[in-house]
């Protein structure tokens, strides 16, 4: 019991910490990349502001020149009005007209230059803005497209780890926080793989100890079973010895001496020892197609040595049309044996010869079901909720380890199935195991 408890403690031990991450080379963090992008936008904005200020100064200069030309035009008009009123010298009027035409020409030239400056400045500023926004947009598109691709790769890697993939993922061609996360996921997968292998080894050890405990509990039944062949062989040997002492020759056809009977009894002993040694052995975990009905038949054959089943009616109801299941037959045998022995303990308090255990198999959608029912005392809701907890048992001290049902659930989940328990006080217990047809090992 202490060894089994120690093994269970190792089963529930925390997962060891992953190896310390290797120091990453110099890199440009995502935060620095974002700051550089913001700085680029600020520089572009400053360039646009500077261009706007230069453009504003140039336009203001041309507008000042236009205002000066307008002022001279107004002055010339005033002089022209005065000269016309005076109706004086014609030469002075011609000079005033020329001055008006010159000022008008300057005014028109300044207006045309202002229009060209405004148009040209607008085009330059628009080109600068378009070029800057296009460059920044292209860089942002490239950056975020690559970032989204790498984030998708990291997400796919995490989902692959959840589904049981323990290999290394695709290396990211970057040196930032995202590459650190990808490396951490790879280290996590490696740590999980090591831990799962350790748990599998420890689970096998615990299951083997449970098998040895089952062999020990069947010792009395085995002794009784081999007692009859031994007694028969002993009787024949004694008769032969007495005949030899009396000098009597043993006739080949003597009724009391039958070599075939000796061979029959020795073959019975050989079969019993083979069954017990096969049960106590620790076979390799080899996945192969197996028949659930054969698993049940082998389990019940081994349990005929179990003293707790004496006086209990074990009724098999097996569906002959069951498909094959991909699994480890030895582990499935142990599941059936544990469940039947638990049922035997449940009916132990009933009057003699009234206990009944039914072991049934039948097809269901997508797989097959194994149902083990008893007419025992049943379980309360509190006990039923804790039935699959490790080390929880309602049996007396020394009569149970509290590992049977947890190990059964572990094996069933390993085979991609599920196990349910239905019980109520005074109404017996029904355990239902569902297994997929032809499925392989499932992710733990």
Secondary structure by P-SEA (a helix, b strand, c coil): caaaaaaaaaaacccccccccccccccccaaaaaaaaaaaaaaaaaaaaaaaaaaaaaaaaaaaaaaaaaaaaaaaaaaaaaaaaacccaaaaaaaaaaaaaaaaaaaaaaaaaaaaaaaaaaaaaaaaaaaaaaaaaaaaaaaaaaaaaaaaaaaaaaaaaacccccccccccccaaaaaaaaaaaaaaaaaaaaaaaaaaaaaaaaaaaaaaaaaaaaaaaaaaaaaaaaaaaaaaaaaaaaaaccccccccccccaaaaaaaaaaaaaaaaaaaaaacccccccccccaaaaaaaaaaaaccccccccbbbbbbcccccccccccaaaaaaaaaaaaaaaaaaacccccccbbbbbbbbbcccbbbbbbbbccccccaaaaaacccccccccccccccccaaaaaaaaaaaacbbbbbbbcccbbbbbbbbbccccccccc
